[in-house]
Amino acid sequence: MMMSNFGNLVKSWRAKHGVSQLELAMRCDVSQKHISFLENGRNRPSLSMVLTLCEGLNIPLRDRNQMLMTAGFAPQYKESSLDAPELEMVDQALNMILQAHEPFPAVVMDGGCNLVRANSGALKMLMFLYDVDHVQNLPEDGANLMHNLFKPDGYRRYVVNWEEVAVKLLRRMQGDVHALGGNDELQELVDELASYRGVPRNWRQVAPGDWEVPMMTIDFEKEGHRLSFFTTLATLGTPQDISLQEIKIESFFPADEATSAFFMNS
């Protein structure tokens, strides 16, 4: 039964990525017959074969552990805290990236879009949006940046082009779900965000002209201040830890002089 479950997982990941048995066999340097026997449970995979299949299908590390356990092997990939001693160099690198982007906002998020850390520019932006004077007064439930952008009582009321931003962000996150071959946590987040009142129901539909502008901006307006940004997302290359694979670094760049001045003159 275990091998049958493993074979079903291989089939499922092949289908998610649109990869045929023959193409997977070529990627893994084995015969198509061997792939077929693995999928129908006639062959038992070795540890090396499981890892090779995961690499050939570009399976995320969290799901690789599931593949290994289903095949009867111990998980190979840890999920560490960023303050773990073995991640000290990565921790320092993330801090350097955030500091180098000052005075403009930059944040590190986990796979569920939860705020992991932020530079002073990002904290200034959040304090402005939440109308508080000190970091310690930021709401405890403000850690999930997407929820607070989408929920009606969050800071979406300050986003001038909110519907446009909401649609583009939902499409980007749904694209991430597909790129990862399916990610239950991220899919649940997308579904929850899309269920909030006021979110365009047709956000999945792409109309002519939707992609004419090369950079999407997000524009905030509050108490006479208007801040306009475009953002970039970065990930860490070839990580071997689940936490590192899932984090994203989002950097906010001023899209006009007024926004630049708001951060430069503080």
C-alpha positions in Angstrom: 0.0 0.0 0.0 2.8 2.4 0.9 4.5 1.9 -2.5 1.1 2.4 -4.2 0.7 5.7 -2.3 4.2 6.7 -3.4 3.4 5.9 -7.0 0.3 8.1 -6.8 2.3 11.0 -5.5 4.7 10.7 -8.4 1.8 10.6 -10.8 0.2 13.6 -9.1 3.4 15.7 -9.3 3.9 14.8 -12.9 0.4 15.9 -13.7 0.8 19.2 -11.8 3.9 20.0 -13.8 2.6 18.6 -17.1 5.5 16.1 -17.3 5.1 12.8 -19.2 6.6 9.5 -17.9 9.1 9.7 -20.8 10.2 13.2 -20.0 10.6 12.3 -16.3 12.6 9.2 -17.2 15.0 11.4 -19.3 15.4 13.9 -16.5 16.2 11.1 -14.0 18.4 9.1 -16.4 16.3 6.0 -16.1 14.0 4.0 -18.4 10.3 4.9 -18.9 9.5 1.4 -17.8 11.2 2.0 -14.5 9.0 5.1 -13.9 6.0 3.1 -14.8 6.9 0.4 -12.4 7.5 2.9 -9.6 4.1 4.5 -10.2 2.2 1.2 -10.2 4.0 -0.1 -7.2 5.9 -2.9 -8.9 9.3 -1.4 -8.1 10.4 -0.1 -4.7 12.4 3.2 -5.0 15.8 3.6 -3.4 16.5 6.7 -1.3 18.6 8.0 -4.2 15.7 7.4 -6.6 13.2 9.3 -4.5 15.6 12.3 -4.2 16.3 12.1 -8.0 12.5 12.1 -8.7 12.0 15.1 -6.4 14.8 17.0 -8.2 13.4 16.0 -11.6 10.0 17.3 -10.7 11.3 20.4 -8.9 9.3 19.4 -5.8 9.4 21.9 -2.9 11.4 20.7 0.1 8.4 20.4 2.4 6.8 18.0 -0.1 10.0 16.1 -0.6 9.9 15.1 3.0 6.4 13.7 2.4 7.6 11.8 -0.6 10.5 10.3 1.4 8.2 9.3 4.3 5.7 7.8 1.9 8.5 5.7 0.4 9.5 4.5 3.9 12.5 6.9 4.4 13.2 9.5 7.1 12.8 13.2 6.2 15.9 14.8 4.8 15.1 18.5 5.1 14.8 20.5 8.3 12.6 23.5 9.0 14.8 25.8 11.1 14.2 29.1 12.8 16.2 32.0 11.3 17.9 32.5 14.6 19.2 28.9 14.7 23.0 28.8 14.9 23.4 26.9 11.6 21.6 29.7 9.8 23.7 32.5 11.3 25.2 33.5 7.9 21.8 33.6 6.2 20.4 35.6 9.1 23.2 38.1 8.7 22.6 38.3 4.9 18.9 39.0 5.3 19.7 41.8 7.8 22.2 43.3 5.3 19.6 43.2 2.5 17.1 45.0 4.7 19.6 47.6 5.9 20.9 48.2 2.4 17.4 49.2 1.3 17.0 51.9 4.0 15.4 54.4 4.2 12.8 52.7 2.0 10.7 49.8 3.2 11.8 46.2 2.9 10.4 43.1 4.6 11.0 39.4 4.9 7.9 37.1 4.7 7.4 33.4 5.2 5.5 31.2 2.8 2.2 32.3 4.3 2.9 36.0 3.8 3.5 36.5 7.5 6.0 39.2 8.4 9.2 37.7 9.7 11.3 40.9 9.9 11.2 44.5 8.6 13.6 47.4 8.3 12.9 50.8 9.8 11.5 52.1 6.5 8.9 49.3 6.6 8.1 50.0 10.2 7.6 53.7 9.4 5.2 52.7 6.6 3.2 50.4 8.9 3.0 52.9 11.7 1.8 55.5 9.2 -0.9 53.1 7.9 -2.0 52.0 11.4 -1.8 55.5 12.8 0.5 54.6 15.8 3.5 56.4 17.1 5.6 53.5 18.3 6.4 50.1 16.9 5.2 48.3 20.0 1.7 49.8 19.4 1.3 48.0 16.0 -1.5 45.5 16.2 -0.6 41.9 17.0 -2.8 40.7 14.2 -0.9 42.9 11.7 1.8 40.3 11.0 0.1 38.9 8.0 0.6 41.5 5.3 -2.0 40.1 2.9 -4.8 39.7 5.4 -4.4 43.3 6.5 -4.3 44.5 2.9 -7.5 42.6 2.0 -9.8 42.7 5.0 -12.3 45.5 5.1 -11.1 46.9 8.5 -7.4 46.7 7.5 -5.4 49.3 5.7 -7.0 48.7 2.3 -9.1 51.8 2.8 -6.0 53.8 2.2 -5.0 52.0 -1.0 -6.2 54.3 -3.9 -5.9 51.6 -6.5 -7.0 48.7 -4.2 -9.0 46.7 -6.7 -6.2 46.6 -9.2 -3.7 45.7 -6.5 -6.0 43.0 -5.1 -6.4 41.3 -8.5 -2.7 41.4 -9.3 -1.7 40.0 -5.9 -4.3 37.2 -6.1 -3.1 36.2 -9.5 0.6 36.3 -8.4 -0.1 34.1 -5.4 -2.2 31.7 -7.4 0.6 31.6 -9.9 3.0 30.7 -7.0 0.6 27.9 -6.0 0.8 26.4 -9.5 4.5 26.9 -9.7 5.0 24.9 -6.5 2.8 22.1 -7.9 0.2 22.9 -5.4 0.7 24.4 -1.9 -2.2 23.8 0.5 -1.3 26.6 2.9 -0.9 29.2 0.2 -4.0 28.0 -1.6 -6.0 28.4 1.6 -4.7 31.9 2.0 -5.6 32.8 -1.6 -9.1 31.4 -1.1 -9.6 33.3 2.2 -8.4 36.5 0.7 -10.6 36.1 -2.3 -13.6 35.6 0.0 -13.4 39.0 1.6 -16.1 41.5 0.9 -15.4 43.8 -2.0 -12.8 41.6 -3.7 -13.6 41.5 -7.5 -15.2 38.1 -8.2 -13.7 37.9 -11.6 -10.0 38.3 -10.5 -9.0 35.2 -12.4 -10.1 36.6 -15.7 -7.5 38.5 -17.7 -8.8 41.2 -19.9 -7.0 42.9 -22.9 -4.7 45.7 -21.6 -4.3 44.2 -18.1 -0.6 43.9 -18.6 0.2 47.1 -20.6 2.0 48.7 -17.6 5.4 47.1 -17.0 5.3 47.7 -13.2 2.3 47.6 -10.9 2.3 50.4 -8.4 0.5 50.5 -5.0 -0.7 53.9 -4.0 -1.6 54.9 -0.4 -3.4 58.1 0.5 -4.0 59.1 4.1 -4.4 62.4 5.8 -3.1 64.4 2.9 -0.1 62.1 2.3 0.1 60.1 -0.8 2.7 57.3 -1.1 3.3 55.4 -4.3 5.5 52.3 -4.6 6.5 49.6 -7.0 7.9 46.4 -5.4 10.2 43.6 -6.2 10.3 40.0 -4.7 13.4 38.0 -4.2 14.0 34.5 -2.9 17.1 32.6 -1.7 18.8 30.4 -4.3 19.1 26.6 -3.9 18.2 26.5 -0.2 18.4 23.1 1.6 16.1 24.2 4.5 12.3 24.4 4.3 12.1 27.8 6.0 14.7 29.3 3.7 13.0 28.0 0.5 9.7 29.5 1.5 10.8 33.0 2.5 10.5 36.0 0.3 12.2 39.4 0.5 9.9 42.3 -0.7 11.5 45.6 -1.4 9.4 48.8 -1.9 10.8 51.5 -4.2 9.4 55.0 -4.4 7.5 55.6 -7.6 7.6 59.4 -7.3 9.5 62.3 -5.6 7.0 62.8 -2.9 7.2 59.2 -1.7 11.0 59.4 -1.8 11.0 62.6 0.3 8.6 61.1 2.9 11.3 58.5 3.8 14.4 60.5 3.0 13.4 63.4 5.3 12.8 61.4 8.4 
